[in-house]
Amino acid sequence: MGNRCSNHLGIPPPKGPSAVGCTDFMMDHTAQGSFFRLYYPCQETEKAEKPDWVPSREYFNGLADFMKINRSLSERIFNHLFGSFKIPAYLDAPFKSNGKCPVVIFSHGLGAFRTLYSAICAELASHGFIVASVEHRDQSSSATYYFREKSDSEKASKKVPKTRASVQDNLAQVWMYYRALQHGESEFPLRNKQVKQRADECILALDKLTKINSGTPVQNVLRTQFDWTTLENSMDLCRIAVMGHSFGGATAIEALCKEVRFKCGVALDAWMFPLDDEIFPRVKQPIFFINSEKFQWAGNISRMRKLDSAVIQRKMITIRGTVHQSFPDFTFLTGNWIGKLMKLKGEINPELAIDLSNKATLAFLQRHLGLEKNFNQWDPLIDGEDDNLIPGTNVIMLQSAI
Ligand SMILES: CCN(CC)CCN(C[C@]12C[C@](c3ccc(C(F)(F)F)cc3)(C1)C2)C(=O)Cn1c(SCc2ccc(F)cc2)nc(=O)c2c1C=CC2
């Protein structure tokens, strides 16, 4: 039962025409630098291996802290449950695309990190997008890291743990973990500060991609086999969208407000709490809200409604039978019972749910980035025209005061 059971679990492979490559980028040795995972169309290749879904065990430690469960016990459970999963992409495979690729910047949710939305990011890349999944350093990630130069005494003592990079560069990994709300601390100031930093990190990632696209040599402090010069002139920098899940959905809206290069946004089960009301009239781009059935509540929906506009396209759909965790990869990685118990799965088949979300997203991106692909075949999904979709929301809204 063990191995039969485990081999039917896994992140669904992308459905688009292109094979998908995956690599990591870290700009410098500071927590202020840009750090993202890149998904892109690649050459079919046998020899490239698929990267680990969770790149190092510290992420599981961070996840345990985030979930307020004991580290040592949970680290072993996570490793046993999730340690062997691979991403449906080829590590450092050579970039290949006919024509320039539209670009998506993706922002993860509270307590997540850059690798946990690979079913969404790889799917977009298989349809010809270049996707940068940012790892935020605002202390909302379960864990993240950067490098610092070792001190002379550390170099001498050789006590700093040996990681791949540190051996070569006398560098020490510095881990930054999730910052929980302190007892009695009010949440809005923290989340509002974080959403602003997160938007800046999305814009910085876009700036790095722009530089890479121009052919200017760009430093990547991570030792990867990927040749970044092959991305010269690969991106269509008039066709850029920003997207995110939950806290990442709010980040996408904040980023739209700050950066006009983002032509539209897709917010997956957006958590609107961190946003200032005063930014809503300043967002001028189209936004697509794709909601789960279980996460939303009237207060959150009413804030999305504040973005409704007669002139700018703002769409909303709800996927029947989904929960908040139907968007991150965990929803594919456990059996039904555990999944439903831990609220990682809803009633709907997880692959059907993410397929509806991805196709609706592609149709919306074609419409507002002016793509000449065949994603308009999925236009009805944008209006919730499917048995598994609800146009707008299922949340009963208090009648707004006349
Ligand atoms: C008690 C902790 N308390 C913290 C404030 C609430 C914790 N929580 C519910 C959780 C995440 C949960 C989770 C993960 C992962 C496993 C695993 F077992 F599969 F690993 C299990 C169970 C625990 C479901 C959420 O925060 C929900 N949420 C999320 S979840 C994003 C995420 C995080 C970690 C992941 F691995 C994957 C996805 N992103 C947001 O932006 C927002 C919210 C709420 C408001 C804004």
The ligand as an SDF file (V2000), in Angstrom:
LIG
                    3D

 46 51  0  0  0  0  0  0  0  0999 V2000
   -1.9780   28.8250   13.2410 C   0  0  0  0  0  0  0  0  0  0  0  0
   -1.2650   29.5830   12.1760 C   0  0  0  0  0  0  0  0  0  0  0  0
   -2.0270   30.7600   11.7190 N   0  0  0  0  0  0  0  0  0  0  0  0
   -0.9670   31.7120   11.2780 C   0  0  0  0  0  0  0  0  0  0  0  0
   -1.4730   33.1080   11.2100 C   0  0  0  0  0  0  0  0  0  0  0  0
   -2.9740   30.4440   10.5900 C   0  0  0  0  0  0  0  0  0  0  0  0
   -2.2920   29.5280    9.5230 C   0  0  0  0  0  0  0  0  0  0  0  0
   -3.0120   29.5380    8.2500 N   0  0  0  0  0  0  0  0  0  0  0  0
   -3.7940   28.3530    7.9190 C   0  0  0  0  0  0  0  0  0  0  0  0
   -2.8540   27.2740    7.4380 C   0  0  0  0  0  0  0  0  0  0  0  0
   -1.6860   27.3530    6.4690 C   0  0  0  0  0  0  0  0  0  0  0  0
   -1.8490   25.9380    6.8770 C   0  0  0  0  0  0  0  0  0  0  0  0
   -1.0870   24.6870    6.5250 C   0  0  0  0  0  0  0  0  0  0  0  0
    0.0130   24.7690    5.6890 C   0  0  0  0  0  0  0  0  0  0  0  0
    0.7230   23.6050    5.4080 C   0  0  0  0  0  0  0  0  0  0  0  0
    0.3320   22.4090    5.9720 C   0  0  0  0  0  0  0  0  0  0  0  0
    1.1060   21.1710    5.6580 C   0  0  0  0  0  0  0  0  0  0  0  0
    0.9190   20.2510    6.5940 F   0  0  0  0  0  0  0  0  0  0  0  0
    0.6710   20.6700    4.5020 F   0  0  0  0  0  0  0  0  0  0  0  0
    2.4020   21.4630    5.5870 F   0  0  0  0  0  0  0  0  0  0  0  0
   -0.7700   22.3210    6.8140 C   0  0  0  0  0  0  0  0  0  0  0  0
   -1.5230   23.4930    7.0940 C   0  0  0  0  0  0  0  0  0  0  0  0
   -1.9600   26.4550    8.3100 C   0  0  0  0  0  0  0  0  0  0  0  0
   -3.3370   26.0390    6.7280 C   0  0  0  0  0  0  0  0  0  0  0  0
   -2.9560   30.6370    7.4280 C   0  0  0  0  0  0  0  0  0  0  0  0
   -2.2250   31.5580    7.6970 O   0  0  0  0  0  0  0  0  0  0  0  0
   -3.8070   30.7050    6.1450 C   0  0  0  0  0  0  0  0  0  0  0  0
   -3.2480   31.8110    5.3270 N   0  0  0  0  0  0  0  0  0  0  0  0
   -2.2790   31.5850    4.3970 C   0  0  0  0  0  0  0  0  0  0  0  0
   -1.7230   30.0150    4.1660 S   0  0  0  0  0  0  0  0  0  0  0  0
   -0.4150   30.1470    2.9420 C   0  0  0  0  0  0  0  0  0  0  0  0
    0.4700   28.9710    3.0350 C   0  0  0  0  0  0  0  0  0  0  0  0
    1.3070   28.8230    4.1290 C   0  0  0  0  0  0  0  0  0  0  0  0
    2.0980   27.6890    4.2620 C   0  0  0  0  0  0  0  0  0  0  0  0
    2.0200   26.7190    3.2690 C   0  0  0  0  0  0  0  0  0  0  0  0
    2.7920   25.6460    3.3980 F   0  0  0  0  0  0  0  0  0  0  0  0
    1.2040   26.8670    2.1580 C   0  0  0  0  0  0  0  0  0  0  0  0
    0.4250   27.9870    2.0570 C   0  0  0  0  0  0  0  0  0  0  0  0
   -1.7560   32.5540    3.6440 N   0  0  0  0  0  0  0  0  0  0  0  0
   -2.1420   33.8550    3.8080 C   0  0  0  0  0  0  0  0  0  0  0  0
   -1.6390   34.7380    3.1200 O   0  0  0  0  0  0  0  0  0  0  0  0
   -3.1200   34.1200    4.8060 C   0  0  0  0  0  0  0  0  0  0  0  0
   -3.6580   33.1020    5.5620 C   0  0  0  0  0  0  0  0  0  0  0  0
   -4.5990   33.5890    6.4970 C   0  0  0  0  0  0  0  0  0  0  0  0
   -4.6700   34.9650    6.3180 C   0  0  0  0  0  0  0  0  0  0  0  0
   -3.7420   35.3840    5.2380 C   0  0  0  0  0  0  0  0  0  0  0  0
  1  2  1  0
  2  3  1  0
  3  4  1  0
  3  6  1  0
  4  5  1  0
  6  7  1  0
  7  8  1  0
  8  9  1  0
  8 25  1  0
  9 10  1  0
 10 11  1  0
 10 23  1  0
 10 24  1  0
 11 12  1  0
 12 13  1  0
 12 23  1  0
 12 24  1  0
 13 14  1  0
 13 22  2  0
 14 15  2  0
 15 16  1  0
 16 17  1  0
 16 21  2  0
 17 18  1  0
 17 19  1  0
 17 20  1  0
 21 22  1  0
 25 26  2  0
 25 27  1  0
 27 28  1  0
 28 29  1  0
 28 43  1  0
 29 30  1  0
 29 39  2  0
 30 31  1  0
 31 32  1  0
 32 33  1  0
 32 38  2  0
 33 34  2  0
 34 35  1  0
 35 36  1  0
 35 37  2  0
 37 38  1  0
 39 40  1  0
 40 41  2  0
 40 42  1  0
 42 43  2  0
 42 46  1  0
 43 44  1  0
 44 45  2  0
 45 46  1  0
M  END
$$$$
